[in-house]
Amino acid sequence: GAVVSQHPSRVICKSGTSVKIECRSLDFQATTMFWYRQFPKQSLMLMATSNEGSKATYEQGVEKDKFLINHASLTLSTLTVTSAHPEDSSFYICSATGGLYGYTFGSGTRLTVV
Amino acid sequence: GENVEQHPSTLSVQEGDSAVIKCTYSDSASNYFPWYKQELGKGPQLIIDIRSNVGEKKDQRIAVTLNKTAKHFSLHITETQPEDSAVYFCAATSDTGRRALTFGSGTRLQVQP
């Protein structure tokens, strides 16, 4: 089946620094990737949608300059949290679609900003 | 846009009993309805899905029903086991693959041994 690899699984960073999260589709070409954020005991909230080779589309209220998304190839998308602050601490999850596989989710990244 | 409501928020059952989780959606154009199981600290795992041209789908102990007229769909788990304990999310979308899923608020299922 389809597999999406997300790294790192956990990251702790200091306030003001940047963090990059990678999402790779291992056995299929991901034409579209989605990035979600999930706060404790809450649902997944869509942050942005990205298509390979084009700019990401951000949801209302999500700062595109703070959450930089790059979908440079059909197998890799990255989310960079710039100038991270404690309120950015959350669980970030990517999802990829392509071909016949529907929506496949990564294992998530727990970001803690101290 | 799409809005998905999910009930109940928590559900506790005895091992061996059945569990039912219900969702309603607002966008009549939605045509794909997956259900996900999420364990603590992990990403969602697809457990079953249904498309709008089907009214019911079953996979062993898990079944999903869809009522397009009423715009609601339900997850049924029979013969529950302690390992079924997790958070379950329903979702909906109208353009499979190109449009993101809209998730319900989640149901925390606890199966008591």
Interface residues (C-beta under 8 A of the other chain):
Chain A: Q6 T31 T32 F34 Q42 S43 L44 L46 T49 F91 I93 S95 T97 G98 G102 Y103 T104 F105 G106 S107 G108 R110
Chain B: Y32 P34 Y36 G41 K42 G43 P44 Q45 L46 D49 F89 T96 G97 R98 R99 A100 L101 T102 F103 G104 S105 G106
